[in-house]
Amino acid sequence: MKEDDYDVAAADVFRFELAFLLGDGRIIPEVDRLFAVQGTPDADRVRAVIVGLASLDARIRERLTPEEMEELSNALGEAKDGQELLQSWNGELNQSSLPVQIKNSVRLYQRFFPIHGNNP
């Protein structure tokens, strides 16, 4: 990862991702697909925005090699169809070859923000 490949969201946050929960329970990651979803009108309604954050203490992040930081970034990829961010990120992080100390230091957060006014 190059130095200019990211923006600082918060002191220890290094990953931020969005996804959308539809009325029929599907999770889709791309905004442009919100307007192309086929199905009943109720299924197309966005019920919630899902926000995922990953943080790592600055002291540990400073000790990471560029290769470890790249592997960590790759493990915490973009949202996937049908998967909550935590489910995806935890699976990829656990399968990575990163040292246990690094894996245990990463904090993953996910929150659903309901969209009010979309309820029937």
CNS distance restraints for C-alpha pairs under 8 A (distance, minus, plus):
assign (resid   1 and name CA) (resid   5 and name CA) 6.46 0.50 0.50
assign (resid   1 and name CA) (resid  66 and name CA) 7.47 0.50 0.50
assign (resid   1 and name CA) (resid  69 and name CA) 7.50 0.50 0.50
assign (resid   1 and name CA) (resid  70 and name CA) 5.72 0.50 0.50
assign (resid   8 and name CA) (resid  13 and name CA) 7.40 0.50 0.50
assign (resid   8 and name CA) (resid  14 and name CA) 7.13 0.50 0.50
assign (resid   9 and name CA) (resid  13 and name CA) 6.13 0.50 0.50
assign (resid   9 and name CA) (resid  14 and name CA) 7.23 0.50 0.50
assign (resid  10 and name CA) (resid  14 and name CA) 7.81 0.50 0.50
assign (resid  11 and name CA) (resid  58 and name CA) 7.65 0.50 0.50
assign (resid  12 and name CA) (resid  55 and name CA) 5.08 0.50 0.50
assign (resid  12 and name CA) (resid  56 and name CA) 5.36 0.50 0.50
assign (resid  12 and name CA) (resid  57 and name CA) 5.60 0.50 0.50
assign (resid  12 and name CA) (resid  58 and name CA) 6.00 0.50 0.50
assign (resid  13 and name CA) (resid  53 and name CA) 6.73 0.50 0.50
assign (resid  13 and name CA) (resid  54 and name CA) 5.69 0.50 0.50
assign (resid  13 and name CA) (resid  55 and name CA) 4.12 0.50 0.50
assign (resid  13 and name CA) (resid  56 and name CA) 6.55 0.50 0.50
assign (resid  14 and name CA) (resid  53 and name CA) 7.71 0.50 0.50
assign (resid  14 and name CA) (resid  54 and name CA) 5.99 0.50 0.50
assign (resid  14 and name CA) (resid  55 and name CA) 5.66 0.50 0.50
assign (resid  14 and name CA) (resid  56 and name CA) 7.20 0.50 0.50
assign (resid  15 and name CA) (resid  52 and name CA) 7.86 0.50 0.50
assign (resid  15 and name CA) (resid  53 and name CA) 5.53 0.50 0.50
assign (resid  15 and name CA) (resid  54 and name CA) 4.94 0.50 0.50
assign (resid  15 and name CA) (resid  55 and name CA) 6.97 0.50 0.50
assign (resid  15 and name CA) (resid  73 and name CA) 7.86 0.50 0.50
assign (resid  15 and name CA) (resid  76 and name CA) 7.53 0.50 0.50
assign (resid  16 and name CA) (resid  51 and name CA) 7.31 0.50 0.50
assign (resid  16 and name CA) (resid  52 and name CA) 5.67 0.50 0.50
assign (resid  16 and name CA) (resid  53 and name CA) 4.70 0.50 0.50
assign (resid  16 and name CA) (resid  54 and name CA) 6.68 0.50 0.50
assign (resid  17 and name CA) (resid  51 and name CA) 5.90 0.50 0.50
assign (resid  17 and name CA) (resid  52 and name CA) 5.09 0.50 0.50
assign (resid  17 and name CA) (resid  53 and name CA) 6.62 0.50 0.50
assign (resid  17 and name CA) (resid  78 and name CA) 6.76 0.50 0.50
assign (resid  17 and name CA) (resid  79 and name CA) 6.91 0.50 0.50
assign (resid  17 and name CA) (resid  85 and name CA) 7.99 0.50 0.50
assign (resid  18 and name CA) (resid  29 and name CA) 6.59 0.50 0.50
assign (resid  18 and name CA) (resid  49 and name CA) 6.94 0.50 0.50
assign (resid  18 and name CA) (resid  50 and name CA) 5.57 0.50 0.50
assign (resid  18 and name CA) (resid  51 and name CA) 4.82 0.50 0.50
assign (resid  18 and name CA) (resid  52 and name CA) 6.34 0.50 0.50
assign (resid  18 and name CA) (resid  79 and name CA) 7.12 0.50 0.50
assign (resid  19 and name CA) (resid  27 and name CA) 6.70 0.50 0.50
assign (resid  19 and name CA) (resid  28 and name CA) 5.77 0.50 0.50
assign (resid  19 and name CA) (resid  29 and name CA) 4.18 0.50 0.50
assign (resid  19 and name CA) (resid  30 and name CA) 6.90 0.50 0.50
assign (resid  19 and name CA) (resid  49 and name CA) 6.03 0.50 0.50
assign (resid  19 and name CA) (resid  50 and name CA) 4.98 0.50 0.50
assign (resid  19 and name CA) (resid  51 and name CA) 6.70 0.50 0.50
assign (resid  19 and name CA) (resid  79 and name CA) 6.43 0.50 0.50
assign (resid  20 and name CA) (resid  27 and name CA) 5.50 0.50 0.50
assign (resid  20 and name CA) (resid  28 and name CA) 5.35 0.50 0.50
assign (resid  20 and name CA) (resid  29 and name CA) 6.07 0.50 0.50
assign (resid  20 and name CA) (resid  30 and name CA) 7.94 0.50 0.50
assign (resid  20 and name CA) (resid  46 and name CA) 6.49 0.50 0.50
assign (resid  20 and name CA) (resid  47 and name CA) 7.62 0.50 0.50
assign (resid  20 and name CA) (resid  48 and name CA) 5.96 0.50 0.50
assign (resid  20 and name CA) (resid  49 and name CA) 4.74 0.50 0.50
assign (resid  20 and name CA) (resid  50 and name CA) 5.68 0.50 0.50
assign (resid  21 and name CA) (resid  25 and name CA) 6.16 0.50 0.50
assign (resid  21 and name CA) (resid  26 and name CA) 5.87 0.50 0.50
assign (resid  21 and name CA) (resid  27 and name CA) 4.65 0.50 0.50
assign (resid  21 and name CA) (resid  28 and name CA) 6.73 0.50 0.50
assign (resid  21 and name CA) (resid  46 and name CA) 5.83 0.50 0.50
assign (resid  21 and name CA) (resid  47 and name CA) 5.58 0.50 0.50
assign (resid  21 and name CA) (resid  48 and name CA) 5.11 0.50 0.50
assign (resid  21 and name CA) (resid  49 and name CA) 6.29 0.50 0.50
assign (resid  21 and name CA) (resid  50 and name CA) 6.99 0.50 0.50
assign (resid  22 and name CA) (resid  26 and name CA) 5.32 0.50 0.50
assign (resid  22 and name CA) (resid  27 and name CA) 6.25 0.50 0.50
assign (resid  22 and name CA) (resid  28 and name CA) 7.73 0.50 0.50
assign (resid  22 and name CA) (resid  43 and name CA) 6.06 0.50 0.50
assign (resid  22 and name CA) (resid  44 and name CA) 6.01 0.50 0.50
assign (resid  22 and name CA) (resid  45 and name CA) 5.60 0.50 0.50
assign (resid  22 and name CA) (resid  46 and name CA) 4.49 0.50 0.50
assign (resid  22 and name CA) (resid  47 and name CA) 5.35 0.50 0.50
assign (resid  22 and name CA) (resid  48 and name CA) 7.16 0.50 0.50
assign (resid  23 and name CA) (resid  42 and name CA) 5.89 0.50 0.50
assign (resid  23 and name CA) (resid  43 and name CA) 4.43 0.50 0.50
assign (resid  23 and name CA) (resid  44 and name CA) 6.22 0.50 0.50
assign (resid  23 and name CA) (resid  45 and name CA) 5.36 0.50 0.50
assign (resid  23 and name CA) (resid  46 and name CA) 6.07 0.50 0.50
assign (resid  23 and name CA) (resid  47 and name CA) 5.59 0.50 0.50
assign (resid  24 and name CA) (resid  42 and name CA) 7.40 0.50 0.50
assign (resid  24 and name CA) (resid  43 and name CA) 4.64 0.50 0.50
assign (resid  24 and name CA) (resid  44 and name CA) 7.63 0.50 0.50
assign (resid  25 and name CA) (resid  43 and name CA) 7.95 0.50 0.50
assign (resid  26 and name CA) (resid  81 and name CA) 7.85 0.50 0.50
assign (resid  26 and name CA) (resid  82 and name CA) 5.81 0.50 0.50
assign (resid  27 and name CA) (resid  81 and name CA) 5.81 0.50 0.50
assign (resid  27 and name CA) (resid  82 and name CA) 4.69 0.50 0.50
assign (resid  27 and name CA) (resid  83 and name CA) 6.50 0.50 0.50
assign (resid  27 and name CA) (resid  84 and name CA) 7.29 0.50 0.50
assign (resid  28 and name CA) (resid  33 and name CA) 7.64 0.50 0.50
assign (resid  28 and name CA) (resid  34 and name CA) 7.91 0.50 0.50
assign (resid  28 and name CA) (resid  79 and name CA) 7.87 0.50 0.50
assign (resid  28 and name CA) (resid  80 and name CA) 7.04 0.50 0.50
assign (resid  28 and name CA) (resid  81 and name CA) 4.99 0.50 0.50
assign (resid  28 and name CA) (resid  82 and name CA) 6.44 0.50 0.50
assign (resid  29 and name CA) (resid  78 and name CA) 7.90 0.50 0.50
assign (resid  29 and name CA) (resid  79 and name CA) 5.41 0.50 0.50
assign (resid  29 and name CA) (resid  80 and name CA) 6.17 0.50 0.50
assign (resid  29 and name CA) (resid  81 and name CA) 6.29 0.50 0.50
assign (resid  30 and name CA) (resid  34 and name CA) 7.09 0.50 0.50
assign (resid  31 and name CA) (resid  35 and name CA) 7.81 0.50 0.50
assign (resid  32 and name CA) (resid  36 and name CA) 7.20 0.50 0.50
assign (resid  33 and name CA) (resid  37 and name CA) 6.04 0.50 0.50
assign (resid  34 and name CA) (resid  44 and name CA) 7.46 0.50 0.50
assign (resid  37 and name CA) (resid  44 and name CA) 6.36 0.50 0.50
assign (resid  38 and name CA) (resid  44 and name CA) 7.29 0.50 0.50
assign (resid  39 and name CA) (resid  43 and name CA) 6.18 0.50 0.50
assign (resid  39 and name CA) (resid  44 and name CA) 6.63 0.50 0.50
assign (resid  40 and name CA) (resid  44 and name CA) 6.50 0.50 0.50
assign (resid  41 and name CA) (resid  45 and name CA) 6.74 0.50 0.50
assign (resid  45 and name CA) (resid 118 and name CA) 6.67 0.50 0.50
assign (resid  46 and name CA) (resid 115 and name CA) 6.96 0.50 0.50
assign (resid  46 and name CA) (resid 118 and name CA) 7.20 0.50 0.50
assign (resid  47 and name CA) (resid 114 and name CA) 5.77 0.50 0.50
assign (resid  47 and name CA) (resid 115 and name CA) 5.35 0.50 0.50
assign (resid  47 and name CA) (resid 116 and name CA) 7.77 0.50 0.50
assign (resid  47 and name CA) (resid 118 and name CA) 6.54 0.50 0.50
assign (resid  47 and name CA) (resid 119 and name CA) 7.78 0.50 0.50
assign (resid  48 and name CA) (resid 112 and name CA) 5.91 0.50 0.50
assign (resid  48 and name CA) (resid 113 and name CA) 5.16 0.50 0.50
assign (resid  48 and name CA) (resid 114 and name CA) 4.07 0.50 0.50
assign (resid  48 and name CA) (resid 115 and name CA) 5.10 0.50 0.50
assign (resid  49 and name CA) (resid 112 and name CA) 5.76 0.50 0.50
assign (resid  49 and name CA) (resid 113 and name CA) 5.13 0.50 0.50
assign (resid  49 and name CA) (resid 114 and name CA) 6.48 0.50 0.50
assign (resid  49 and name CA) (resid 115 and name CA) 7.22 0.50 0.50
assign (resid  50 and name CA) (resid 110 and name CA) 6.93 0.50 0.50
assign (resid  50 and name CA) (resid 111 and name CA) 5.74 0.50 0.50
assign (resid  50 and name CA) (resid 112 and name CA) 4.56 0.50 0.50
assign (resid  50 and name CA) (resid 113 and name CA) 6.27 0.50 0.50
assign (resid  51 and name CA) (resid 110 and name CA) 5.59 0.50 0.50
assign (resid  51 and name CA) (resid 111 and name CA) 5.40 0.50 0.50
assign (resid  51 and name CA) (resid 112 and name CA) 6.49 0.50 0.50
assign (resid  51 and name CA) (resid 113 and name CA) 7.71 0.50 0.50
assign (resid  52 and name CA) (resid  85 and name CA) 6.21 0.50 0.50
assign (resid  52 and name CA) (resid  86 and name CA) 7.41 0.50 0.50
assign (resid  52 and name CA) (resid 108 and name CA) 7.33 0.50 0.50
assign (resid  52 and name CA) (resid 109 and name CA) 5.54 0.50 0.50
assign (resid  52 and name CA) (resid 110 and name CA) 4.39 0.50 0.50
assign (resid  52 and name CA) (resid 111 and name CA) 6.63 0.50 0.50
assign (resid  53 and name CA) (resid 108 and name CA) 5.86 0.50 0.50
assign (resid  53 and name CA) (resid 109 and name CA) 5.10 0.50 0.50
assign (resid  53 and name CA) (resid 110 and name CA) 6.47 0.50 0.50
assign (resid  54 and name CA) (resid 106 and name CA) 6.78 0.50 0.50
assign (resid  54 and name CA) (resid 107 and name CA) 5.61 0.50 0.50
assign (resid  54 and name CA) (resid 108 and name CA) 4.58 0.50 0.50
assign (resid  54 and name CA) (resid 109 and name CA) 6.32 0.50 0.50
assign (resid  55 and name CA) (resid 106 and name CA) 5.85 0.50 0.50
assign (resid  55 and name CA) (resid 107 and name CA) 5.15 0.50 0.50
assign (resid  55 and name CA) (resid 108 and name CA) 6.58 0.50 0.50
assign (resid  56 and name CA) (resid  60 and name CA) 6.98 0.50 0.50
assign (resid  56 and name CA) (resid  61 and name CA) 6.31 0.50 0.50
assign (resid  56 and name CA) (resid 105 and name CA) 6.26 0.50 0.50
assign (resid  56 and name CA) (resid 106 and name CA) 5.02 0.50 0.50
assign (resid  56 and name CA) (resid 107 and name CA) 6.35 0.50 0.50
assign (resid  57 and name CA) (resid  61 and name CA) 6.20 0.50 0.50
assign (resid  57 and name CA) (resid 105 and name CA) 7.31 0.50 0.50
assign (resid  57 and name CA) (resid 106 and name CA) 7.85 0.50 0.50
assign (resid  58 and name CA) (resid  62 and name CA) 6.02 0.50 0.50
assign (resid  59 and name CA) (resid  63 and name CA) 6.81 0.50 0.50
assign (resid  60 and name CA) (resid  64 and name CA) 6.72 0.50 0.50
assign (resid  60 and name CA) (resid 102 and name CA) 7.57 0.50 0.50
assign (resid  60 and name CA) (resid 105 and name CA) 7.77 0.50 0.50
assign (resid  61 and name CA) (resid  69 and name CA) 7.88 0.50 0.50
assign (resid  64 and name CA) (resid  68 and name CA) 5.77 0.50 0.50
assign (resid  64 and name CA) (resid  69 and name CA) 6.07 0.50 0.50
assign (resid  65 and name CA) (resid  69 and name CA) 6.27 0.50 0.50
assign (resid  66 and name CA) (resid  70 and name CA) 6.14 0.50 0.50
assign (resid  67 and name CA) (resid  71 and name CA) 6.18 0.50 0.50
assign (resid  68 and name CA) (resid  72 and name CA) 6.06 0.50 0.50
assign (resid  68 and name CA) (resid  98 and name CA) 6.72 0.50 0.50
assign (resid  69 and name CA) (resid  73 and name CA) 6.10 0.50 0.50
assign (resid  70 and name CA) (resid  74 and name CA) 6.13 0.50 0.50
assign (resid  71 and name CA) (resid  75 and name CA) 6.12 0.50 0.50
assign (resid  71 and name CA) (resid  96 and name CA) 7.45 0.50 0.50
assign (resid  71 and name CA) (resid  98 and name CA) 7.43 0.50 0.50
assign (resid  72 and name CA) (resid  76 and name CA) 6.44 0.50 0.50
assign (resid  72 and name CA) (resid  93 and name CA) 7.33 0.50 0.50
assign (resid  72 and name CA) (resid  96 and name CA) 7.94 0.50 0.50
assign (resid  72 and name CA) (resid  98 and name CA) 7.53 0.50 0.50
assign (resid  73 and name CA) (resid  77 and name CA) 6.73 0.50 0.50
assign (resid  75 and name CA) (resid  89 and name CA) 6.60 0.50 0.50
assign (resid  75 and name CA) (resid  92 and name CA) 5.03 0.50 0.50
assign (resid  75 and name CA) (resid  93 and name CA) 5.28 0.50 0.50
assign (resid  75 and name CA) (resid  96 and name CA) 6.77 0.50 0.50
assign (resid  76 and name CA) (resid  88 and name CA) 7.92 0.50 0.50
assign (resid  76 and name CA) (resid  89 and name CA) 5.19 0.50 0.50
assign (resid  76 and name CA) (resid  92 and name CA) 6.91 0.50 0.50
assign (resid  76 and name CA) (resid  93 and name CA) 6.97 0.50 0.50
assign (resid  77 and name CA) (resid  89 and name CA) 7.20 0.50 0.50
assign (resid  79 and name CA) (resid  83 and name CA) 7.29 0.50 0.50
assign (resid  79 and name CA) (resid  84 and name CA) 7.49 0.50 0.50
assign (resid  79 and name CA) (resid  85 and name CA) 5.89 0.50 0.50
assign (resid  79 and name CA) (resid  88 and name CA) 7.56 0.50 0.50
assign (resid  80 and name CA) (resid  84 and name CA) 7.74 0.50 0.50
assign (resid  80 and name CA) (resid  85 and name CA) 7.70 0.50 0.50
assign (resid  80 and name CA) (resid  88 and name CA) 7.56 0.50 0.50
assign (resid  83 and name CA) (resid  87 and name CA) 6.50 0.50 0.50
assign (resid  83 and name CA) (resid  88 and name CA) 6.37 0.50 0.50
assign (resid  84 and name CA) (resid  88 and name CA) 6.43 0.50 0.50
assign (resid  85 and name CA) (resid  89 and name CA) 5.91 0.50 0.50
assign (resid  85 and name CA) (resid 110 and name CA) 6.92 0.50 0.50
assign (resid  86 and name CA) (resid  90 and name CA) 5.72 0.50 0.50
assign (resid  86 and name CA) (resid 108 and name CA) 6.90 0.50 0.50
assign (resid  86 and name CA) (resid 109 and name CA) 7.15 0.50 0.50
assign (resid  86 and name CA) (resid 110 and name CA) 6.40 0.50 0.50
assign (resid  87 and name CA) (resid  91 and name CA) 6.23 0.50 0.50
assign (resid  88 and name CA) (resid  92 and name CA) 6.27 0.50 0.50
assign (resid  89 and name CA) (resid  93 and name CA) 5.89 0.50 0.50
assign (resid  90 and name CA) (resid  94 and name CA) 5.98 0.50 0.50
assign (resid  91 and name CA) (resid  95 and name CA) 6.28 0.50 0.50
assign (resid  92 and name CA) (resid  96 and name CA) 6.21 0.50 0.50
assign (resid  93 and name CA) (resid 103 and name CA) 6.83 0.50 0.50
assign (resid  94 and name CA) (resid 103 and name CA) 7.38 0.50 0.50
assign (resid  98 and name CA) (resid 102 and name CA) 6.56 0.50 0.50
assign (resid  98 and name CA) (resid 103 and name CA) 6.59 0.50 0.50
assign (resid  99 and name CA) (resid 103 and name CA) 6.50 0.50 0.50
assign (resid 100 and name CA) (resid 104 and name CA) 5.97 0.50 0.50
assign (resid 101 and name CA) (resid 105 and name CA) 6.23 0.50 0.50
assign (resid 102 and name CA) (resid 106 and name CA) 6.55 0.50 0.50
